Amino acid sequence: MTDPQRDLATYLNDHLAGARGGIELAESYLSSCDDRSPGREVITQIRRDLEDDQQALEQVMVVLGVERSLARQGLGWLAEKVTQIKIHEGSSQALHLLMMVEALSSGSMGRLGLLDRLASLEAPDQGLPWKQRAARALDHLTLLRRLGTELSARAF
């Protein structure tokens, strides 16, 4: 494997691990709130879209001949669990939800970068074109910012 191929494999595997972490974070948000909690519908839709993007990433990795790295997946899982512990540590529910939304926002920025790179590399689309997926990730950032504003008003 050439260096650029190895770098692409590392890059895609890191994003695959991040996708799994984002899905788990969204699931944690949903399990931490009740039906009246702010953002439930938004986070549910974001979780669905993350799952769709994760499947598309897995498919394009196969097409590009990139093997999944179990080590990177494991480290991504561990990082998400450490984030959860940090978020839960001594915080109110409003702050807990706010911090999860901010973590999802950070992940969405990374996902936006990935989708832009896949579009610029002209990687084969997997269902929805990469540019449309990037636009959807940008919409998620807007929704998460609004939700963060609402949650911060409750937390502080």
SULBEL-V437881 format. One record per pair of residues at least 12 apart in sequence whose ideal C-beta (glycine too) atoms are under 10 Angstrom apart, sorted by the first residue. I is the first residue (numbers start at 0). GAP is how many residues later the second one is. Records with the same first field share a line. If there is no record, write none. Layout:
I->GAP + GAP
This chain:
0->64 + 65 + 66
4->59 + 60 + 61
5->60
7->53 + 56 + 57 + 58 + 109 + 113 + 115
8->52 + 55 + 56 + 57 + 58 + 59 + 60 + 63
9->56 + 59 + 62
10->55 + 102 + 103 + 106
11->45 + 46 + 48 + 49 + 52 + 54 + 55 + 56 + 57 + 60 + 102 + 105 + 106 + 111
12->44 + 48 + 53 + 54 + 55 + 56 + 57 + 58 + 59 + 60 + 62 + 63
13->55 + 58 + 59 + 61 + 62 + 96 + 100
14->38 + 39 + 42 + 46 + 57 + 61 + 92 + 95 + 96 + 98 + 99 + 100 + 102 + 103
15->38 + 41 + 42 + 45 + 50 + 52 + 53 + 56 + 57 + 60 + 98
16->51 + 52 + 54 + 55 + 56 + 57 + 58 + 59 + 60 + 61 + 62 + 63
17->32 + 36 + 39 + 54 + 58 + 61 + 62 + 88 + 89 + 92 + 93 + 96
18->31 + 32 + 34 + 35 + 36 + 37 + 38 + 39 + 57 + 88 + 91 + 92 + 95
19->30 + 31 + 34 + 53 + 56 + 57 + 60
20->29 + 52 + 55 + 56 + 57 + 58 + 59 + 60 + 62 + 63 + 82 + 83 + 86
21->24 + 25 + 27 + 28 + 29 + 31 + 32 + 54 + 58 + 81 + 82 + 84 + 85 + 86 + 88 + 89
22->23 + 24 + 25 + 26 + 27 + 28 + 30 + 31 + 57 + 84
23->23 + 26 + 52 + 53 + 56 + 57 + 59 + 60
24->18 + 21 + 22 + 25 + 55 + 58 + 59 + 62 + 74 + 75 + 76 + 78 + 79 + 82
25->16 + 17 + 18 + 19 + 20 + 21 + 22 + 23 + 24 + 25 + 74 + 75 + 77 + 78 + 81
26->16 + 17 + 20 + 23
27->15 + 52 + 55 + 56 + 59 + 60 + 68 + 69 + 72 + 75
28->13 + 14 + 15 + 17 + 18 + 58 + 67 + 68 + 70 + 71 + 72 + 74 + 75 + 118
29->13 + 14 + 17 + 70
31->52 + 55 + 56 + 61 + 64 + 65 + 68
32->60 + 63 + 64 + 67
33->59
36->56 + 57 + 60 + 114 + 117
37->56 + 59 + 60 + 63 + 108 + 109 + 112 + 113 + 115 + 116
38->58 + 59 + 61 + 62 + 65 + 104 + 105 + 107 + 108 + 109 + 111 + 112
39->107
40->102
41->59 + 62 + 98 + 101 + 102 + 104 + 105
42->54 + 57 + 58 + 61 + 97 + 100 + 101 + 104
44->91 + 94 + 95 + 98
45->55 + 58 + 61 + 62 + 90 + 91 + 93 + 94 + 97 + 98 + 101
46->57
48->59 + 62 + 79 + 84 + 87 + 88 + 90 + 91
49->54 + 57 + 58 + 61 + 87 + 90
51->74 + 75 + 76 + 81 + 84
52->58 + 61 + 62 + 73 + 74 + 75 + 77 + 80 + 81 + 83 + 84
53->57
54->71 + 72
55->59 + 62 + 67 + 68 + 69 + 70 + 71 + 72 + 74 + 77
56->54 + 57 + 58 + 61 + 66 + 69 + 76
57->68
58->65 + 66 + 67 + 68
59->58 + 61 + 63 + 64 + 65 + 66 + 70
60->62 + 65
61->64
62->60 + 61 + 63
63->54 + 57 + 59 + 60
79->23 + 27
82->16 + 17 + 20 + 23
83->12 + 15 + 16 + 19
85->13 + 17
86->12 + 13 + 15 + 16
87->12
90->64
91->62 + 63 + 64
92->58 + 61 + 62
93->56 + 57 + 58 + 59 + 60 + 61 + 62
94->56 + 57 + 59 + 60 + 61
95->55 + 59
96->50 + 51 + 53 + 54 + 57 + 58
97->49 + 50 + 51 + 52 + 53 + 54 + 55 + 56 + 57 + 58
98->49 + 52 + 56
99->44 + 48 + 51
100->42 + 43 + 44 + 45 + 46 + 47 + 48 + 49 + 50 + 51
101->42 + 43 + 45 + 46 + 49 + 50
102->41
103->36 + 37 + 39 + 40 + 43 + 44
104->35 + 36 + 38 + 39 + 40 + 42 + 43
105->35 + 38
106->30 + 33 + 37
107->28 + 29 + 30 + 31 + 32 + 33 + 34 + 35 + 36
108->28 + 29 + 31 + 32
109->27
110->22 + 23 + 25 + 26 + 27 + 29 + 30
111->21 + 22 + 23 + 24 + 25 + 26 + 28 + 29
112->21 + 24
113->16 + 19 + 20 + 23
114->13 + 14 + 15 + 16 + 17 + 18 + 19 + 20 + 21 + 22 + 23
115->14 + 15 + 17 + 18 + 21
116->13 + 17
117->12 + 13 + 15 + 16
118->12 + 13 + 14 + 15
